[in-house]
């Protein structure tokens, strides 16, 4: 998630606002202390018009 946020050149606060999350939540996602699901990845994909590819291993 941090890579995507940095690619958008947004601060954690700005990124959080665009996704409807708190800055603290984004901090936790990036630190790996809270896991995020496919729903947030879909929202990121839609909000920033990027493709996120899921591959089954």
DRENDO-1510 file (C-alpha; in Angstrom, 1 decimal, always signed):
<recs>
REC; n; res; u; v; w
REC; 1; UNK; +0.0; +0.0; +0.0 .
REC; 2; UNK; +2.9; +2.4; +0.8 .
REC; 3; UNK; +4.2; +1.9; -2.7 .
REC; 4; UNK; +0.9; +2.9; -4.2 .
REC; 5; UNK; +0.5; +5.9; -1.9 .
REC; 6; UNK; +4.0; +7.1; -2.7 .
REC; 7; UNK; +3.3; +6.6; -6.4 .
REC; 8; UNK; +0.3; +8.9; -6.1 .
REC; 9; UNK; +2.6; +11.5; -4.2 .
REC; 10; UNK; -0.1; +11.9; -1.5 .
REC; 11; UNK; +0.5; +12.1; +2.2 .
REC; 12; UNK; -1.0; +9.5; +4.4 .
REC; 13; UNK; -3.6; +12.0; +5.4 .
REC; 14; UNK; -4.5; +12.9; +1.8 .
REC; 15; UNK; -4.5; +9.2; +0.8 .
REC; 16; UNK; -6.7; +8.3; +3.8 .
REC; 17; UNK; -9.2; +11.0; +2.9 .
REC; 18; UNK; -9.5; +9.8; -0.7 .
REC; 19; UNK; -10.3; +6.3; +0.5 .
REC; 20; UNK; -12.6; +7.3; +3.3 .
REC; 21; UNK; -10.2; +6.0; +6.0 .
REC; 22; UNK; -8.4; +7.6; +8.9 .
REC; 23; UNK; -4.7; +8.6; +8.7 .
REC; 24; UNK; -4.1; +6.1; +11.6 .
REC; 25; UNK; -5.6; +3.3; +9.6 .
REC; 26; UNK; -3.3; +4.0; +6.6 .
REC; 27; UNK; -0.4; +4.1; +9.1 .
REC; 28; UNK; -1.4; +0.7; +10.4 .
REC; 29; UNK; -1.8; -0.8; +7.0 .
REC; 30; UNK; +1.6; +0.5; +5.9 .
REC; 31; UNK; +3.3; -0.8; +9.1 .
REC; 32; UNK; +1.6; -4.2; +8.7 .
REC; 33; UNK; +0.0; -4.0; +12.2 .
REC; 34; UNK; -3.5; -4.2; +10.6 .
REC; 35; UNK; -4.4; -6.3; +7.6 .
REC; 36; UNK; -6.5; -5.0; +4.7 .
REC; 37; UNK; -8.8; -6.9; +2.5 .
REC; 38; UNK; -9.6; -7.1; -1.2 .
REC; 39; UNK; -12.3; -4.4; -0.7 .
REC; 40; UNK; -9.8; -1.7; +0.1 .
REC; 41; UNK; -7.6; -2.8; -2.8 .
REC; 42; UNK; -10.6; -2.5; -5.2 .
REC; 43; UNK; -11.3; +0.9; -3.8 .
REC; 44; UNK; -7.7; +2.0; -4.4 .
REC; 45; UNK; -7.9; +0.6; -7.9 .
REC; 46; UNK; -11.1; +2.5; -8.7 .
REC; 47; UNK; -10.0; +5.8; -7.0 .
REC; 48; UNK; -6.6; +6.0; -8.7 .
REC; 49; UNK; -7.5; +4.2; -12.0 .
REC; 50; UNK; -4.9; +1.5; -11.7 .
REC; 51; UNK; -5.0; -2.2; -12.2 .
REC; 52; UNK; -4.2; -4.5; -9.3 .
REC; 53; UNK; -3.7; -8.0; -10.4 .
REC; 54; UNK; -4.4; -11.0; -8.1 .
REC; 55; UNK; -2.6; -14.2; -8.8 .
REC; 56; UNK; -3.4; -17.6; -7.2 .
REC; 57; UNK; -0.2; -19.4; -6.2 .
</recs>
